[in-house]
Amino acid sequence: MFNGDKMNKAIVVLGIGYVGLPLAITLARVGYKVTGVDVNKQVVRSIREGSLTIKENNLETLFNEEEVKKNFKVAEKPCSADVFIVCVQTPLDRTSKLPDLSHIVSAIESINPSLKKGNLVIVESTLPPLTCRKLIKPLIEKGAKLEVGKEVFLAHCPERVMPGQTFHELIYNNRIIGGINPKSARLAREVYSSFVKGNIELTDDVTAEMVKLMENTHRDVNIALANELSLVAETLGINAKEAIRLANKHPRVKILSPGIGVGGHCLPKDPWFLIHSDPKNTSLILTARKVNESMPEKIASKVRKFLKGIKDPKIIALGMTYKPDSGDLRESPAIEVIRNLKEEGYNISAYDNFVKGHEYDSIANIAKAADCIVVLVEHTSIKKELEKTENEIKTSMKNPLVLRIGTSYEPDTFDRGQR
Ligand SMILES: NC(=O)c1ccc[n+]([C@@H]2O[C@H](COP(=O)([O-])OP(=O)(O)OC[C@H]3O[C@@H](n4cnc5c(N)ncnc54)[C@H](O)[C@@H]3O)[C@@H](O)[C@H]2O)c1
């Protein structure tokens, strides 16, 4: 029986991507014997060879620590262990917007042959409500022939980390653990209490599933509000950011920063999990989603308006990732804006030093002979360079237009709307 004692306890982490790899390293650092499993052979090979497939602050340093080298290995298939932690992706089907749980199903099916009495299965992946009890529990009971809650244990511990801050947040965030029964939750707490310094709250599985979706939906709806207010401000011809700054002087108002849309693996899809759970009661959530989904098109039209009157304008787009100071391109609204303008026939070149193949030496250099620079994602380096050399850059341009649309990475927006 797993009892939280780390010495010689083995943990298999399924899915060693943005969530699973930092978690596996963190568990290895505190002494568990960790096997990171991924169906993507390239991911396994790269990690085995020491070349990491994702970028994250501190990742290289921690990966190369002695304790990690000793305790962490990777494999293409699961082996027997005391604990299995599922961190595979849970995307949306692109056309139907329905949750695609095929990776969860294949991950559970892959561990079934290795499951033994007393094992604990934890799911960190974000799940639509009722997935633990209606999909995962029956899959384990049928495949492993073990009763969940009595012979093997099942808990959902949704991940809350923010890319860029993952290792810090893994330790200092508060965690919610939902057990299929109280014993499952208590056993999962033993694992997390070995490295989490935040509070750990126990609940049931469905509440934990719902809590994660409520968090990201709260963020999505509030970002949509900020975006909508910025569009109204534009119609009225006033400065949206200044109006929001002034509104936030009210002691009970906290409007987030407007942006070019919402990206990343989580925020654009998690609200859909709630919408599909209860379509009749989620009209506000649906509307917010649509507002955020429409932003790239609105930003593209803003650029078109800006360039009216210039014949065959040459545009430089700066920043391509889904948020500042990250190399993550998943669901990036910047890419949508660029695609939209390209499809309209605009001559647009995209640059981002976080993105392979799109690097540049200096803004002044790439802006030469351009008509317009559109800053879609204001990485700290872009912000600093523009602050220092904006005038110099403008003198080298044909039509010195610099449109700074994307939000920058300001510390006070950390828990107030960074996405
Ligand atoms: N990225 C984040 O910041 C973040 C934050 C909170 C929650 N989440 C949630 O965590 C989950 C994982 O997200 P991610 O960003 O790490 O995804 P990811 O795509 O970076 O990693 C998932 C990995 O799982 C692997 N995989 C797929 N099926 C597998 C299987 N059957 N067995 C073993 N490996 C398998 C994939 O090859 C991939 O490498 C998602 O549900 C996401 O919503 C992500």
The ligand as an SDF file (V2000), in Angstrom:
LIG
                    3D

 44 48  0  0  0  0  0  0  0  0999 V2000
    0.4460   23.8340  -19.8550 N   0  0  0  0  0  0  0  0  0  0  0  0
   -0.0520   24.3980  -18.7770 C   0  0  0  0  0  0  0  0  0  0  0  0
    0.4010   25.4440  -18.3720 O   0  0  0  0  0  0  0  0  0  0  0  0
   -1.1820   23.7530  -17.9920 C   0  0  0  0  0  0  0  0  0  0  0  0
   -1.5590   24.3270  -16.7760 C   0  0  0  0  0  0  0  0  0  0  0  0
   -2.5680   23.7170  -16.0450 C   0  0  0  0  0  0  0  0  0  0  0  0
   -3.1840   22.5730  -16.5260 C   0  0  0  0  0  0  0  0  0  0  0  0
   -2.8030   22.0320  -17.7150 N   0  0  0  0  0  0  0  0  0  0  0  0
   -3.4590   20.7910  -18.1660 C   0  0  0  0  0  0  0  0  0  0  0  0
   -2.5000   19.7430  -18.0410 O   0  0  0  0  0  0  0  0  0  0  0  0
   -2.6720   18.7770  -19.0980 C   0  0  0  0  0  0  0  0  0  0  0  0
   -1.3650   18.6100  -19.8610 C   0  0  0  0  0  0  0  0  0  0  0  0
   -1.0400   19.8270  -20.4920 O   0  0  0  0  0  0  0  0  0  0  0  0
    0.4040   20.0810  -21.1120 P   0  0  0  0  0  0  0  0  0  0  0  0
    0.4430   21.5140  -21.4530 O   0  0  0  0  0  0  0  0  0  0  0  0
    1.4680   19.5150  -20.2480 O   0  0  0  0  0  0  0  0  0  0  0  0
    0.3110   19.1850  -22.4540 O   0  0  0  0  0  0  0  0  0  0  0  0
    1.5220   18.7660  -23.4020 P   0  0  0  0  0  0  0  0  0  0  0  0
    0.9220   18.5860  -24.7350 O   0  0  0  0  0  0  0  0  0  0  0  0
    2.6820   19.6860  -23.2240 O   0  0  0  0  0  0  0  0  0  0  0  0
    1.9960   17.3520  -22.8200 O   0  0  0  0  0  0  0  0  0  0  0  0
    1.2260   16.2070  -22.9050 C   0  0  0  0  0  0  0  0  0  0  0  0
    2.1480   15.0360  -23.2390 C   0  0  0  0  0  0  0  0  0  0  0  0
    1.4120   13.8270  -23.0830 O   0  0  0  0  0  0  0  0  0  0  0  0
    1.8590   12.9160  -24.0780 C   0  0  0  0  0  0  0  0  0  0  0  0
    0.8590   11.8460  -24.2170 N   0  0  0  0  0  0  0  0  0  0  0  0
   -0.3120   11.8240  -24.8960 C   0  0  0  0  0  0  0  0  0  0  0  0
   -0.9600   10.6680  -24.7310 N   0  0  0  0  0  0  0  0  0  0  0  0
   -0.1640    9.9070  -23.9160 C   0  0  0  0  0  0  0  0  0  0  0  0
   -0.2750    8.6030  -23.3660 C   0  0  0  0  0  0  0  0  0  0  0  0
   -1.3390    7.8460  -23.6200 N   0  0  0  0  0  0  0  0  0  0  0  0
    0.7160    8.1440  -22.5790 N   0  0  0  0  0  0  0  0  0  0  0  0
    1.8130    8.8930  -22.3270 C   0  0  0  0  0  0  0  0  0  0  0  0
    1.9670   10.1570  -22.8140 N   0  0  0  0  0  0  0  0  0  0  0  0
    0.9960   10.6500  -23.5860 C   0  0  0  0  0  0  0  0  0  0  0  0
    2.0320   13.7740  -25.3090 C   0  0  0  0  0  0  0  0  0  0  0  0
    2.8510   13.1550  -26.2620 O   0  0  0  0  0  0  0  0  0  0  0  0
    2.6450   15.0440  -24.6890 C   0  0  0  0  0  0  0  0  0  0  0  0
    4.0630   14.9920  -24.6970 O   0  0  0  0  0  0  0  0  0  0  0  0
   -3.8430   19.2930  -19.9380 C   0  0  0  0  0  0  0  0  0  0  0  0
   -5.0290   18.6970  -19.5040 O   0  0  0  0  0  0  0  0  0  0  0  0
   -3.8650   20.7890  -19.6220 C   0  0  0  0  0  0  0  0  0  0  0  0
   -5.1480   21.3330  -19.8220 O   0  0  0  0  0  0  0  0  0  0  0  0
   -1.8080   22.5810  -18.4580 C   0  0  0  0  0  0  0  0  0  0  0  0
  1  2  1  0
  2  3  2  0
  2  4  1  0
  4  5  1  0
  4 44  2  0
  5  6  2  0
  6  7  1  0
  7  8  2  0
  8  9  1  0
  8 44  1  0
  9 10  1  0
  9 42  1  0
 10 11  1  0
 11 12  1  0
 11 40  1  0
 12 13  1  0
 13 14  1  0
 14 15  2  0
 14 16  1  0
 14 17  1  0
 17 18  1  0
 18 19  2  0
 18 20  1  0
 18 21  1  0
 21 22  1  0
 22 23  1  0
 23 24  1  0
 23 38  1  0
 24 25  1  0
 25 26  1  0
 25 36  1  0
 26 27  1  0
 26 35  1  0
 27 28  2  0
 28 29  1  0
 29 30  1  0
 29 35  2  0
 30 31  1  0
 30 32  2  0
 32 33  1  0
 33 34  2  0
 34 35  1  0
 36 37  1  0
 36 38  1  0
 38 39  1  0
 40 41  1  0
 40 42  1  0
 42 43  1  0
M  CHG  2   8   1  16  -1
M  END
$$$$
